[in-house]
Amino acid sequence: MPQEMRVLVVVLLIAIMASLGKALFHMSSGPEQSAHTLRALKLRIGLSVVLFVVLMTGWYLGLVAPHTGP
């Protein structure tokens, strides 16, 4: 996998985890924060879809290859 693709995947994974943490923070703050929780969870879903599309596009273009073993 090219270095740029690897960096993009890692950045997306970090953003997904940050969004999930933000949603958890707002969820634990109380029911009045439900709009913020929903927004953070929608962002996480969007980022997950983008990550999936990036990985599938990379696989289709031959940039990402499955691990074939030893």
ROSE-4610 file (N, C-alpha, C; in Angstrom, 1 decimal, always signed):
// ROSE-4610
residu = [M/M/M/P/P/P/Q/Q/Q/E/E/E/M/M/M/R/R/R/V/V/V/L/L/L/V/V/V/V/V/V/V/V/V/L/L/L/L/L/L/I/I/I/A/A/A/I/I/I/M/M/M/A/A/A/S/S/S/L/L/L/G/G/G/K/K/K/A/A/A/L/L/L/F/F/F/H/H/H/M/M/M/S/S/S/S/S/S/G/G/G/P/P/P/E/E/E/Q/Q/Q/S/S/S/A/A/A/H/H/H/T/T/T/L/L/L/R/R/R/A/A/A/L/L/L/K/K/K/L/L/L/R/R/R/I/I/I/G/G/G/L/L/L/S/S/S/V/V/V/V/V/V/L/L/L/F/F/F/V/V/V/V/V/V/L/L/L/M/M/M/T/T/T/G/G/G/W/W/W/Y/Y/Y/L/L/L/G/G/G/L/L/L/V/V/V/A/A/A/P/P/P/H/H/H/T/T/T/G/G/G/P/P/P]
num = [1/1/1/2/2/2/3/3/3/4/4/4/5/5/5/6/6/6/7/7/7/8/8/8/9/9/9/10/10/10/11/11/11/12/12/12/13/13/13/14/14/14/15/15/15/16/16/16/17/17/17/18/18/18/19/19/19/20/20/20/21/21/21/22/22/22/23/23/23/24/24/24/25/25/25/26/26/26/27/27/27/28/28/28/29/29/29/30/30/30/31/31/31/32/32/32/33/33/33/34/34/34/35/35/35/36/36/36/37/37/37/38/38/38/39/39/39/40/40/40/41/41/41/42/42/42/43/43/43/44/44/44/45/45/45/46/46/46/47/47/47/48/48/48/49/49/49/50/50/50/51/51/51/52/52/52/53/53/53/54/54/54/55/55/55/56/56/56/57/57/57/58/58/58/59/59/59/60/60/60/61/61/61/62/62/62/63/63/63/64/64/64/65/65/65/66/66/66/67/67/67/68/68/68/69/69/69/70/70/70]
x = [+0.9/+0.0/+0.9/+0.6/+1.4/+1.3/+2.4/+2.5/+1.3/+0.9/-0.1/-1.5/-1.7/-3.0/-3.0/-1.8/-1.7/-2.0/-1.4/-1.6/-3.1/-3.7/-5.2/-6.0/-5.7/-6.5/-6.3/-5.1/-4.8/-5.5/-5.5/-6.1/-7.6/-8.2/-9.7/-10.0/-9.2/-9.5/-9.4/-8.4/-8.3/-9.5/-9.9/-11.1/-12.3/-12.5/-13.6/-13.6/-12.5/-12.4/-12.6/-12.1/-12.3/-13.8/-14.5/-15.9/-16.7/-16.3/-17.0/-16.7/-15.5/-15.3/-16.1/-16.2/-17.0/-18.4/-19.0/-20.4/-20.5/-19.5/-19.6/-19.6/-18.8/-18.7/-20.0/-20.6/-21.9/-23.0/-22.9/-24.0/-23.9/-22.7/-22.6/-22.9/-22.9/-23.2/-24.6/-25.5/-26.9/-27.8/-29.1/-30.0/-30.1/-29.7/-29.8/-28.8/-27.8/-26.8/-27.1/-28.3/-28.6/-28.4/-28.6/-28.3/-26.8/-26.0/-24.5/-24.1/-24.7/-24.4/-24.8/-26.0/-26.5/-25.6/-25.2/-24.3/-22.9/-22.4/-21.1/-21.2/-22.4/-22.5/-22.8/-23.5/-23.7/-22.3/-21.5/-20.1/-19.3/-19.4/-18.7/-19.2/-20.5/-21.0/-20.5/-20.6/-20.1/-18.6/-17.8/-16.4/-16.1/-16.9/-16.8/-17.1/-18.2/-18.5/-17.4/-16.8/-15.7/-14.5/-14.2/-13.1/-13.4/-14.6/-14.9/-14.8/-15.2/-15.1/-13.6/-12.9/-11.4/-10.7/-11.0/-10.4/-10.9/-12.2/-12.7/-12.1/-12.0/-11.4/-9.9/-9.2/-7.8/-7.7/-8.6/-8.5/-8.8/-9.8/-10.2/-9.0/-8.3/-7.2/-5.9/-5.9/-4.7/-3.7/-4.2/-3.3/-3.3/-4.3/-4.4/-4.6/-3.7/-3.8/-4.0/-4.8/-5.0/-3.7/-3.6/-2.4/-2.5/-1.6/-1.6/-0.9/-0.3/+0.4/+1.8/+2.5/+3.9/+4.2]
y = [-1.2/+0.0/+1.2/+2.2/+3.4/+4.2/+4.9/+5.6/+6.7/+7.3/+8.3/+7.7/+6.5/+5.8/+5.3/+4.9/+4.4/+5.6/+6.8/+7.9/+8.3/+8.3/+8.7/+7.7/+6.4/+5.4/+5.7/+5.9/+6.2/+7.5/+8.5/+9.8/+9.6/+8.8/+8.6/+7.8/+6.8/+6.0/+6.8/+7.7/+8.6/+9.5/+10.1/+10.9/+10.2/+8.9/+8.1/+7.9/+7.6/+7.4/+8.7/+9.8/+11.1/+11.5/+11.2/+11.5/+10.6/+9.3/+8.4/+8.9/+9.4/+9.9/+11.1/+12.0/+13.2/+12.9/+11.9/+11.5/+10.9/+10.1/+9.6/+10.7/+11.7/+12.8/+13.5/+13.8/+14.5/+13.7/+12.4/+11.5/+11.4/+11.4/+11.4/+12.7/+13.8/+15.1/+15.4/+14.6/+14.7/+14.7/+14.7/+14.6/+15.9/+17.0/+18.2/+18.3/+17.4/+17.3/+16.3/+15.9/+14.9/+15.3/+16.6/+17.1/+17.0/+17.3/+17.2/+15.7/+14.9/+13.4/+12.9/+13.3/+12.8/+13.3/+14.6/+15.2/+14.4/+14.1/+13.4/+12.0/+11.3/+10.0/+10.0/+11.0/+11.1/+11.4/+12.1/+12.4/+11.1/+10.3/+9.0/+8.1/+8.0/+7.2/+7.7/+9.0/+9.5/+9.2/+9.4/+9.1/+7.6/+6.7/+5.3/+4.9/+5.6/+5.3/+5.8/+7.0/+7.5/+6.5/+6.0/+5.1/+3.8/+3.3/+2.1/+2.4/+3.6/+3.9/+4.1/+4.7/+4.8/+3.5/+2.6/+1.2/+0.4/+0.5/-0.2/+0.3/+1.7/+2.3/+1.9/+1.9/+1.5/+0.1/-0.8/-2.2/-2.3/-1.6/-1.7/-1.2/-0.1/+0.4/-0.3/-1.3/-2.1/-1.5/-0.4/+0.2/-0.6/-1.3/-2.1/-3.5/-4.4/-5.8/-6.6/-7.6/-8.4/-9.1/-9.4/-10.1/-11.6/-12.0/-13.4/-14.4/-14.0/-15.0/-15.2/-16.1/-16.3/-17.1]
z = [+0.0/+0.0/+0.0/-0.9/-0.9/+0.4/+0.7/+2.0/+2.1/+1.0/+1.1/+1.5/+0.9/+1.2/+2.7/+3.1/+4.5/+5.5/+5.2/+6.0/+6.0/+4.8/+4.7/+5.6/+5.5/+6.3/+7.8/+8.2/+9.6/+10.1/+9.3/+9.7/+9.8/+8.8/+8.9/+10.1/+10.5/+11.7/+12.9/+13.0/+14.2/+14.2/+13.1/+13.1/+13.5/+13.1/+13.5/+15.0/+15.6/+17.0/+17.8/+17.3/+17.9/+17.9/+16.8/+16.8/+17.7/+17.8/+18.8/+20.2/+20.5/+21.9/+22.2/+21.2/+21.3/+21.6/+20.9/+21.1/+22.5/+23.0/+24.3/+25.4/+25.1/+26.1/+26.2/+25.0/+25.0/+25.6/+25.3/+25.8/+27.3/+27.9/+29.4/+30.0/+29.3/+29.8/+30.2/+29.6/+30.0/+28.8/+29.0/+27.9/+27.1/+27.6/+26.9/+25.8/+25.8/+24.8/+23.6/+23.5/+22.5/+21.1/+20.8/+19.4/+19.1/+20.0/+19.8/+19.7/+20.4/+20.3/+19.0/+18.5/+17.2/+16.1/+16.2/+15.2/+15.1/+16.3/+16.3/+15.8/+16.1/+15.5/+14.0/+13.5/+12.1/+11.4/+12.0/+11.5/+11.4/+12.5/+12.5/+11.4/+11.2/+10.1/+8.8/+8.6/+7.3/+7.1/+8.1/+8.0/+7.7/+8.4/+8.1/+6.7/+6.1/+4.7/+3.8/+4.1/+3.3/+3.4/+4.6/+4.7/+3.9/+3.9/+3.1/+1.6/+1.2/-0.3/-0.6/+0.2/-0.1/-0.2/+0.7/+0.7/-0.5/-0.9/-2.0/-3.3/-3.4/-4.6/-4.7/-3.6/-3.6/-4.0/-3.6/-4.0/-5.5/-6.0/-7.4/-8.3/-7.8/-8.6/-8.4/-7.5/-7.3/-6.3/-5.6/-4.6/-3.3/-3.0/-1.8/-2.2/-1.6/-2.0/-0.7/-0.7/+0.5/+0.9/+2.1/+2.6/+2.2/+1.4/+0.9/+1.7/+2.8/+3.7/+3.3/+4.0/+3.8/+2.5]
